[in-house]
Amino acid sequence: MISPSPSAARGALLAFLLLGLTGCGGLTGKGYLFTRDSQPLQLSEDAQLRQGHIELEFHPDPMWSADLRLHNERSDFSVSVPSSAYQGRSFFLASRESGLRYDIQARWRESKEDKVERDSSENCVAPGFCSKTVRRLKCAGKTYRSGTDRYEKHLGDEGCQEVLVTENGNFPDCPGTRSVRNRYQIYRLLVSLEFTEPANKRQPLAEFDGESQRKERLLETVAQGACRTY
């Protein structure tokens, strides 16, 4: 069995990381593709789109690049869009950069829907009685607690040893949980695409109008009561 070279392994790892990053935060949706005279849109020798209902996949804010994909039971087209093509809530992919026959202009805007609330819990700390792992300094039968003057004074003395012990007692930072209420904004992105000839940008050869699936954004987290230590 032939082992891959270090450079090949690094290349494969980089490709894997890039794939993971471009896939993160992507959106899916659906809409309708209109083509001029209802004729197929030949994007390249191998890529063709037909008028009709179609599904959409794209990323509104990629780190480096992301795929724009349009697909249904008759067509499946995708193209990589670099982050440099993005500007605000739009991107422009020139044919000379993509290798396609047409430029692609994408625009989107947010359509807000309901606000929802969900109860949850979060970790917290508070004064109380609990069991904690603490640092102690043992010196010839005497034990000093971390953070005290004697601990600092004898730290490093010959015959002294730092140890970790579990103690029950009153501490200012006992771990606990508290109930919270999270408020979210539900929204969709309304997306439009235009496919135009590089020499004639006024009349699109095809247009897509659609919307993403419902997404949610955390607006605020409100504590519901005090931190309960354990």
C-alpha positions in Angstrom: 0.0 0.0 0.0 1.4 3.4 -1.0 1.3 6.1 1.6 0.5 9.6 0.5 3.2 12.2 0.5 3.2 14.9 3.3 2.3 17.5 0.7 -0.6 15.5 -0.6 -1.9 14.8 2.9 -1.7 18.6 3.7 -3.6 19.3 0.5 -6.3 16.8 1.3 -6.6 18.2 4.8 -6.9 21.8 3.5 -9.6 20.7 1.0 -11.5 19.0 3.8 -11.3 22.2 6.0 -12.4 24.4 3.1 -15.4 22.1 2.4 -16.4 22.3 6.0 -16.1 26.1 6.1 -18.0 26.7 2.9 -20.8 24.4 4.0 -21.3 26.1 7.4 -24.1 28.7 7.6 -25.5 27.9 4.1 -29.2 28.4 3.3 -31.7 26.3 1.4 -34.8 27.5 -0.3 -37.1 27.3 -3.3 -38.6 29.5 -6.0 -39.3 29.8 -9.7 -36.9 30.2 -12.6 -38.2 32.3 -15.5 -36.3 32.0 -18.8 -36.6 34.1 -22.0 -39.3 32.7 -24.2 -39.4 29.7 -21.8 -36.3 28.3 -23.5 -33.6 26.3 -21.7 -30.7 28.4 -20.4 -27.4 26.9 -21.6 -24.9 28.1 -19.0 -22.0 26.0 -20.3 -21.5 22.9 -22.5 -22.6 20.6 -19.7 -24.9 22.9 -17.6 -28.4 23.7 -18.5 -31.4 25.2 -16.6 -35.0 25.0 -17.6 -37.9 27.2 -16.6 -39.9 26.0 -13.7 -40.0 25.4 -9.9 -36.5 24.9 -8.6 -34.6 24.6 -5.3 -31.8 26.9 -4.2 -28.7 26.5 -2.0 -26.4 29.4 -1.3 -24.4 31.1 1.4 -25.1 34.7 2.3 -21.8 35.4 4.0 -19.0 32.8 3.3 -15.5 33.0 4.8 -13.7 32.2 1.5 -16.1 30.8 -1.1 -19.4 28.9 -1.3 -21.4 27.1 -3.9 -24.6 28.5 -5.5 -26.8 25.6 -6.5 -30.1 25.4 -8.4 -31.6 22.0 -8.9 -34.8 20.0 -9.5 -35.7 16.7 -11.1 -34.6 18.0 -14.5 -31.6 20.2 -13.8 -28.7 20.4 -11.3 -26.4 23.4 -11.6 -23.8 24.6 -9.2 -20.9 27.2 -9.3 -18.4 28.3 -6.8 -18.7 32.0 -5.7 -15.6 33.6 -4.0 -16.1 35.9 -1.1 -14.6 38.7 -3.1 -17.7 38.7 -5.3 -19.9 39.6 -2.3 -20.9 43.1 -1.4 -23.5 43.6 1.3 -26.6 41.6 0.6 -25.6 40.7 -3.0 -22.9 39.2 -5.1 -21.9 39.5 -8.8 -20.1 36.6 -10.5 -18.7 37.6 -13.9 -18.6 35.0 -16.6 -14.9 35.6 -17.1 -14.4 34.4 -13.5 -16.8 31.5 -13.5 -16.2 30.2 -17.0 -19.9 30.3 -17.7 -21.6 32.0 -20.6 -23.5 34.5 -18.5 -22.9 36.8 -15.6 -24.9 36.1 -12.4 -26.2 38.9 -10.2 -27.7 37.8 -6.8 -29.6 39.9 -4.3 -31.4 39.1 -1.1 -33.2 40.9 1.6 -34.5 39.8 5.0 -38.2 39.4 5.6 -39.0 39.3 9.3 -41.8 37.1 10.6 -42.8 36.2 14.2 -40.8 36.5 17.4 -40.8 33.4 19.6 -39.7 32.6 23.1 -38.3 29.3 24.5 -37.4 28.4 28.0 -34.0 26.9 28.6 -31.2 26.8 31.2 -27.6 27.9 31.4 -24.6 27.4 33.6 -23.7 30.0 36.2 -21.7 30.6 39.4 -22.8 32.0 42.7 -21.8 32.0 46.4 -22.9 28.9 48.3 -22.0 25.6 49.8 -20.6 23.1 47.4 -17.9 20.6 46.6 -14.9 21.9 44.7 -11.4 20.9 43.8 -9.0 23.4 45.3 -5.2 23.9 45.5 -3.4 23.4 48.8 0.2 23.7 50.0 1.4 21.0 52.4 4.4 21.8 54.4 5.6 19.6 57.3 2.2 18.8 58.6 0.7 22.2 57.9 -1.7 23.0 55.1 -2.2 26.4 53.5 -5.1 27.4 51.3 -4.4 28.9 47.9 -4.8 32.7 47.8 -3.7 33.3 51.4 -0.5 35.1 52.4 0.9 32.0 54.0 0.4 30.0 50.9 2.4 32.6 48.9 5.0 32.9 51.6 5.8 29.2 51.7 5.3 28.4 48.0 8.6 27.1 46.7 10.0 26.2 50.2 11.9 23.0 50.5 9.6 20.3 51.8 6.4 22.0 50.6 4.2 20.3 48.0 1.2 21.7 46.0 -1.7 19.3 45.9 -5.2 19.3 44.6 -8.0 18.2 47.0 -11.7 18.0 46.9 -13.4 19.9 49.7 -16.9 20.7 50.8 -17.5 24.2 52.0 -18.6 27.7 51.4 -17.2 29.2 48.2 -17.8 32.4 46.3 -18.1 30.7 42.9 -20.0 27.5 43.3 -21.2 26.1 39.9 -24.9 26.0 39.3 -27.7 26.5 36.7 -30.5 29.0 36.2 -33.6 29.1 34.1 -33.5 31.5 31.2 -35.9 32.6 28.5 -34.5 33.0 25.0 -36.1 35.3 22.5 -35.7 34.7 18.8 -36.5 36.5 15.6 -37.9 34.3 12.8 -37.0 35.4 9.3 -36.5 34.4 5.7 -34.3 35.7 3.0 -36.0 36.7 -0.3 -33.6 35.9 -3.0 -33.4 37.0 -6.7 -30.9 36.0 -9.4 -30.4 37.4 -12.8 -28.5 35.7 -15.6 -27.2 38.3 -18.2 -25.0 38.3 -21.2 -21.7 40.1 -20.5 -22.3 42.5 -23.4 -25.9 43.2 -22.6 -26.7 43.6 -18.9 -30.1 45.3 -19.4 -32.2 42.3 -20.4 -31.7 39.1 -18.3 -31.9 35.9 -20.1 -33.3 34.2 -17.0 -34.5 35.3 -13.5 -35.0 33.4 -10.3 -37.3 34.6 -7.5 -37.5 32.6 -4.3 -37.1 32.5 -0.6 -35.0 30.6 2.0 -36.4 28.3 4.6 -37.3 29.9 7.9 -34.3 30.8 10.0 -34.0 32.2 13.6 -31.7 34.7 15.2 -31.2 34.9 19.0 -32.2 38.4 20.2 -31.7 38.2 23.9 -31.5 35.9 26.9 -33.4 36.9 30.0 -32.6 35.2 33.4 -35.7 33.7 35.1 -34.6 33.7 38.8 -31.4 33.3 40.7 -28.5 30.9 40.1 -29.1 27.6 41.9 -25.8 26.0 43.0 -25.1 22.3 43.4 
